[in-house]
Amino acid sequence: MSTIADRLGVPRHRYAARYGIAGLIRATGTGLFYPFSLIYFQRQLGAPLVQIGTCLTVAGLVGAAGVAQTGGLVDRFGARDAMVAATLTRAAIFAVYPLVHYVAVFAVLATVMTLAYRTDQVAGQALASGLAPPGEIASWLALSRMTLNVGIGVGAMAGGMLLASSSNGTWLVLANAAAFTIAAGISLTFPDVGERTTGAAKDGQVWRDHLFIGVAVLNGLWLLVGLAVEVGLPVYLVLYLDMPAALVSVVVLINTGLVFLLQLPIARVIRDRPVMRAFAVGVGAYAVTFGLLFATQRAVGAVLIAALIVSVCGFTLGEMVVSVSGMVVVNRLAPPGRVGAYVGVSQLFAGLGSAVAPILFTAGLQLSPGALWLTLAGLGAVMAAVALRLQSPVNARITQDQLT
């Protein structure tokens, strides 16, 4: 007999709650600092914002490139130990940030921080793959996605209060250091799971797996397209439509609320369905969302507000489907003992998308908002078609792996 928890898709494994709590703490720490990082470093270093932004962009690109290598380290040393090491590294860097007064030192620390963050993400997925019972990986990855969104939202609200209570933001980084230390302690209680590799002989195998590389590129593209809402929509609303800035908070609230309420049930619905078909549905929802933004760009009043709410809801539903299905297919395509390497390469493409999103979407909005929305709608439709084209080879590969 199924329980309410089963129907809602809540993982019931003995380590599931602990996995979710550790993820929530890490995400809250990220939310505490990330939205206010430029403000903090400008106050701490006294450097121009452009210089600080350039350092963070370079750090992001280096972190994206390096994660393909750190994914192999996750396989070699184990997901749990890699997660603990990455989390403690982040805690240590936050603890020393108040002592940093030179831009060069900041640039080095920011790069190491980005590598640790990306490694933490890879290790988290690899750990979920090892801990989740057969058939439940989608629910575990959905749990990590839900805690990420909720934690960042809660952290951002708390971060604003901490920043206001400290002239230079010291409490902000110290609270972050404490949060990551606690998360590392919880992660130490997990068992060491999965097979470990013994060398780098198979590292090139990932790049020769053309089916997986196609999926990884799709993962990078859907994240890039999805960031248009997070990065571009607030600018579009406030600067181009002259809407109140408070409306951006409403958009974030709708997105976070839907993820909290529906991410796990949606994962339960899609976990027994063809994974690439679910992926196509998710990016198809993106196409509809941007098509609606294009169609209503000249709307006003209640029509504009209604279109915006429908767009955000459609985008969020698509995000919940594509984020989980994208992670699931990477985990299923990875051979035993190579989950970290495969997730690492997938994170490489995701990191590149994240790095170029701000400049790409701000330039697109400056050129023509309508053209940007129409281009993104077309890209969403193309991704859906490619995902459906990959459905047969992906299903055949997964089925063959299950038989061997």
Legacy VTK file of the C-alpha trace (Angstrom):
# vtk DataFile Version 3.0
C-alpha trace
ASCII
DATASET POLYDATA
POINTS 404 float
0.000 0.000 0.000
1.410 3.394 -1.003
1.624 6.146 1.590
1.198 9.889 1.113
4.990 10.214 1.066
5.169 7.643 -1.750
2.504 9.447 -3.775
4.334 12.754 -3.321
7.603 11.203 -4.459
9.449 11.774 -1.164
12.490 9.444 -0.875
12.164 7.205 2.193
15.657 5.702 2.357
17.393 5.991 5.756
19.885 8.540 4.400
17.415 10.577 2.317
16.454 13.068 5.032
20.102 13.613 5.965
21.014 14.097 2.299
18.269 16.695 1.943
19.256 18.547 5.134
22.934 18.725 4.126
21.930 20.006 0.687
19.597 22.581 2.209
22.357 23.906 4.482
24.817 24.192 1.587
22.224 25.917 -0.582
21.323 28.323 2.216
25.004 29.189 2.540
25.186 29.836 -1.206
22.092 32.038 -1.018
23.514 33.938 1.955
26.418 35.185 -0.116
25.917 34.836 -3.871
23.382 37.674 -4.428
25.522 40.066 -2.389
29.012 38.962 -3.463
29.713 42.018 -5.626
28.629 44.341 -2.797
30.753 42.499 -0.228
33.923 42.408 -2.311
33.554 46.038 -3.337
33.368 47.017 0.337
36.158 44.655 1.387
38.640 45.366 -1.406
37.724 48.905 -2.377
38.196 47.910 -6.018
35.960 48.962 -8.948
32.963 46.715 -9.583
34.148 46.052 -13.134
37.436 44.639 -11.828
35.667 42.455 -9.288
33.156 41.268 -11.879
35.963 40.379 -14.279
37.700 38.295 -11.587
34.462 36.432 -10.829
33.816 35.795 -14.528
37.311 34.389 -15.064
36.917 32.279 -11.928
33.644 30.926 -13.311
35.207 29.986 -16.627
38.198 28.304 -14.956
35.848 26.443 -12.626
33.736 25.267 -15.550
36.822 24.018 -17.398
38.308 22.353 -14.324
35.207 20.463 -13.254
35.701 17.890 -16.025
38.943 16.898 -14.268
37.589 17.065 -10.734
34.776 14.735 -11.803
37.414 12.059 -12.337
38.767 12.743 -8.857
35.294 12.137 -7.439
35.354 8.658 -8.987
38.881 7.999 -7.761
38.517 9.091 -4.134
34.792 8.511 -3.583
31.770 10.802 -3.727
31.423 11.256 0.030
35.061 12.166 0.638
35.095 14.500 -2.375
31.940 16.232 -1.132
33.371 16.684 2.367
36.668 18.026 1.000
34.913 20.469 -1.349
32.525 21.675 1.364
35.328 22.218 3.899
37.338 24.069 1.241
34.429 26.453 0.732
34.093 26.914 4.502
37.806 27.710 4.861
37.777 30.271 2.051
34.778 32.052 3.508
36.535 32.126 6.885
39.585 33.913 5.420
37.724 36.331 3.117
37.659 39.050 5.857
41.475 38.936 5.883
41.838 39.496 2.121
42.661 43.023 0.958
44.374 42.439 -2.395
42.577 41.784 -5.670
45.145 39.193 -6.808
44.609 37.100 -3.661
40.852 37.452 -4.067
41.065 36.247 -7.685
42.937 33.087 -6.652
40.528 32.332 -3.804
37.492 32.971 -6.018
38.836 30.483 -8.569
39.417 27.800 -5.920
35.955 28.531 -4.521
34.368 27.999 -7.937
36.210 24.710 -8.434
35.085 23.546 -4.979
31.495 24.545 -5.743
31.457 22.637 -9.020
33.118 19.603 -7.402
30.506 19.714 -4.652
27.753 19.563 -7.276
29.367 16.613 -9.062
29.956 14.736 -5.808
26.368 15.378 -4.694
24.964 13.730 -7.815
27.427 10.837 -7.607
26.547 10.300 -3.943
22.827 10.306 -4.726
23.449 7.762 -7.485
25.205 5.478 -4.997
22.768 5.914 -2.096
19.448 5.806 -3.976
17.717 2.423 -4.220
17.117 1.100 -7.760
14.548 3.202 -9.601
14.628 6.108 -7.128
17.493 8.212 -8.489
15.008 10.707 -9.980
13.455 11.342 -6.558
16.865 11.877 -4.929
18.002 14.286 -7.637
14.667 16.097 -7.388
15.241 16.406 -3.634
18.632 17.994 -4.282
17.060 20.392 -6.788
14.271 21.365 -4.394
16.614 22.002 -1.475
18.874 24.048 -3.775
16.067 26.396 -4.820
14.538 26.729 -1.369
17.897 27.102 0.377
19.094 29.832 -1.982
15.820 31.720 -1.497
15.971 31.490 2.301
19.676 32.325 2.295
19.149 35.410 0.149
16.600 36.790 2.593
18.844 36.093 5.588
21.872 37.468 3.732
20.178 40.810 3.230
19.621 41.152 6.972
23.190 40.103 7.823
24.625 42.536 5.291
22.538 45.345 6.758
23.785 44.560 10.295
27.501 44.671 9.359
29.245 47.584 7.705
31.602 45.345 5.716
29.630 42.080 5.569
31.882 40.118 7.955
28.937 38.311 9.532
27.813 37.284 6.061
30.971 35.301 5.271
31.397 33.929 8.794
27.829 32.612 8.776
28.614 30.978 5.449
31.760 29.340 6.843
29.737 27.930 9.736
26.985 26.641 7.431
29.402 24.752 5.186
31.255 23.287 8.166
27.985 21.891 9.538
27.068 20.487 6.101
30.468 18.775 5.863
29.916 17.172 9.269
26.571 15.772 8.159
28.088 14.473 4.916
30.696 12.526 6.900
27.897 10.325 8.268
27.099 8.917 4.810
28.616 5.573 3.810
31.322 5.422 1.166
29.347 4.216 -1.861
30.044 3.336 -5.486
32.964 1.806 -7.319
36.275 3.657 -7.367
38.558 3.951 -10.355
42.264 3.385 -9.890
43.764 5.671 -12.527
43.230 8.076 -15.375
43.258 5.443 -18.114
39.546 5.786 -18.741
39.350 9.588 -18.579
39.274 9.894 -22.376
36.391 7.421 -22.542
33.909 10.133 -21.598
34.781 12.343 -24.569
34.587 9.383 -26.958
31.028 8.658 -25.812
29.287 10.660 -28.529
25.772 9.883 -27.335
26.565 11.219 -23.885
28.321 14.317 -25.288
25.149 15.112 -27.241
23.130 14.868 -24.041
25.701 16.989 -22.167
25.482 19.726 -24.800
21.693 19.697 -24.439
22.108 20.040 -20.668
24.320 23.074 -21.164
21.896 24.632 -23.637
18.777 24.188 -21.504
20.541 25.822 -18.576
21.662 28.704 -20.800
18.115 29.204 -22.096
16.661 28.884 -18.602
18.987 31.557 -17.249
17.255 34.030 -19.562
14.444 34.162 -16.999
16.760 34.513 -13.997
19.153 36.987 -15.641
17.182 38.677 -18.414
13.588 38.805 -17.186
14.231 41.147 -14.208
16.051 43.592 -16.529
13.247 43.305 -19.093
10.523 43.977 -16.539
12.144 46.921 -14.772
14.099 48.689 -17.526
12.092 47.903 -20.673
8.512 47.553 -19.412
8.931 50.073 -16.575
7.367 47.668 -14.066
7.993 48.041 -10.309
11.069 46.234 -8.984
8.847 44.479 -6.423
7.414 42.444 -9.301
10.779 40.668 -9.602
10.353 39.430 -6.028
6.910 38.103 -6.954
8.431 36.191 -9.875
11.068 34.649 -7.584
8.407 33.766 -5.002
6.228 32.012 -7.592
9.198 30.048 -8.913
10.461 29.006 -5.463
6.968 28.129 -4.194
6.177 25.905 -7.170
9.514 24.102 -6.911
8.962 23.489 -3.185
5.452 22.137 -3.716
5.756 20.240 -6.985
9.376 19.198 -7.646
9.174 15.843 -5.856
5.703 14.874 -7.206
6.784 15.756 -10.745
9.923 13.627 -10.357
7.734 10.719 -9.285
5.572 11.146 -12.392
8.490 11.215 -14.830
10.770 8.602 -13.233
9.040 5.650 -14.940
8.731 7.383 -18.312
11.265 7.622 -21.158
13.788 10.129 -19.867
14.441 11.947 -23.152
10.721 12.339 -23.783
10.422 14.025 -20.391
13.406 16.212 -21.317
11.655 17.216 -24.557
8.503 18.159 -22.636
10.559 20.353 -20.309
12.370 22.314 -23.031
9.109 22.435 -24.983
7.608 24.305 -22.032
10.521 26.751 -22.324
9.640 27.317 -25.982
6.020 28.063 -25.072
7.124 30.410 -22.281
9.354 32.533 -24.505
6.791 32.442 -27.291
4.253 33.928 -24.880
6.709 36.640 -23.803
7.246 37.496 -27.464
3.507 37.552 -28.239
2.642 39.795 -25.275
5.587 42.223 -25.372
3.248 45.096 -26.252
0.516 44.115 -23.779
-0.327 46.404 -20.860
-2.103 46.283 -17.516
-3.847 43.122 -16.397
-3.115 41.306 -19.659
0.612 41.833 -19.193
0.530 40.704 -15.553
-1.513 37.609 -16.434
0.863 36.737 -19.281
3.828 37.160 -16.967
2.344 34.866 -14.309
1.484 32.206 -16.888
4.971 32.495 -18.379
6.692 32.069 -15.008
4.495 29.095 -14.123
5.147 27.454 -17.495
8.857 28.098 -17.228
9.013 26.679 -13.695
7.140 23.515 -14.671
9.513 23.049 -17.599
12.505 23.685 -15.334
11.337 21.056 -12.829
10.967 18.444 -15.563
14.122 19.172 -17.564
16.432 19.632 -14.568
15.636 16.194 -13.136
15.469 14.356 -16.457
18.748 15.976 -17.537
20.524 14.756 -14.393
18.914 11.306 -14.553
20.003 10.608 -18.129
23.619 11.540 -17.329
23.622 9.163 -14.352
22.077 6.346 -16.397
24.498 6.727 -19.289
27.554 6.649 -17.003
29.282 3.245 -16.655
29.818 1.900 -13.115
32.502 3.844 -11.295
32.416 6.727 -13.817
29.438 8.764 -12.611
31.684 11.550 -11.334
33.540 11.881 -14.650
30.309 11.940 -16.651
28.607 14.438 -14.348
31.798 16.514 -14.407
31.773 16.818 -18.199
28.061 17.652 -18.122
28.822 20.348 -15.537
31.495 21.705 -17.882
28.861 22.547 -20.490
26.498 23.842 -17.803
29.243 26.063 -16.409
30.017 27.526 -19.809
26.333 28.344 -20.261
26.222 30.035 -16.865
29.352 32.060 -17.619
28.130 33.533 -20.906
24.477 34.029 -19.920
24.757 37.530 -18.348
26.556 39.179 -21.269
24.544 37.251 -23.868
21.125 38.165 -22.513
21.899 41.754 -21.607
23.248 42.272 -25.151
20.171 40.559 -26.604
17.826 42.781 -24.605
19.695 45.883 -25.687
19.459 44.828 -29.326
15.806 43.732 -29.316
13.822 42.051 -26.496
11.317 40.644 -28.969
14.039 39.092 -31.114
15.627 37.592 -27.980
12.390 35.932 -26.829
11.646 34.631 -30.327
15.180 33.214 -30.691
14.930 31.458 -27.325
11.515 30.036 -28.227
12.998 28.631 -31.427
15.983 27.216 -29.579
13.650 25.509 -27.098
11.723 23.901 -29.954
14.949 22.705 -31.607
16.176 21.200 -28.316
12.869 19.358 -27.918
13.211 17.897 -31.416
16.819 16.817 -30.793
15.854 15.235 -27.455
13.143 13.188 -29.171
15.670 12.165 -31.836
18.005 10.897 -29.096
15.241 9.017 -27.286
15.715 5.697 -29.118
19.527 5.421 -28.773
19.396 6.531 -25.131
16.676 3.993 -24.294
18.578 1.246 -26.108
21.774 2.078 -24.208
20.046 2.156 -20.831
18.230 -1.121 -21.516
21.459 -2.828 -22.631
23.283 -1.640 -19.507
20.504 -3.060 -17.330
20.847 -6.452 -19.010
24.646 -6.691 -18.583
LINES 1 405
404 0 1 2 3 4 5 6 7 8 9 10 11 12 13 14 15 16 17 18 19 20 21 22 23 24 25 26 27 28 29 30 31 32 33 34 35 36 37 38 39 40 41 42 43 44 45 46 47 48 49 50 51 52 53 54 55 56 57 58 59 60 61 62 63 64 65 66 67 68 69 70 71 72 73 74 75 76 77 78 79 80 81 82 83 84 85 86 87 88 89 90 91 92 93 94 95 96 97 98 99 100 101 102 103 104 105 106 107 108 109 110 111 112 113 114 115 116 117 118 119 120 121 122 123 124 125 126 127 128 129 130 131 132 133 134 135 136 137 138 139 140 141 142 143 144 145 146 147 148 149 150 151 152 153 154 155 156 157 158 159 160 161 162 163 164 165 166 167 168 169 170 171 172 173 174 175 176 177 178 179 180 181 182 183 184 185 186 187 188 189 190 191 192 193 194 195 196 197 198 199 200 201 202 203 204 205 206 207 208 209 210 211 212 213 214 215 216 217 218 219 220 221 222 223 224 225 226 227 228 229 230 231 232 233 234 235 236 237 238 239 240 241 242 243 244 245 246 247 248 249 250 251 252 253 254 255 256 257 258 259 260 261 262 263 264 265 266 267 268 269 270 271 272 273 274 275 276 277 278 279 280 281 282 283 284 285 286 287 288 289 290 291 292 293 294 295 296 297 298 299 300 301 302 303 304 305 306 307 308 309 310 311 312 313 314 315 316 317 318 319 320 321 322 323 324 325 326 327 328 329 330 331 332 333 334 335 336 337 338 339 340 341 342 343 344 345 346 347 348 349 350 351 352 353 354 355 356 357 358 359 360 361 362 363 364 365 366 367 368 369 370 371 372 373 374 375 376 377 378 379 380 381 382 383 384 385 386 387 388 389 390 391 392 393 394 395 396 397 398 399 400 401 402 403
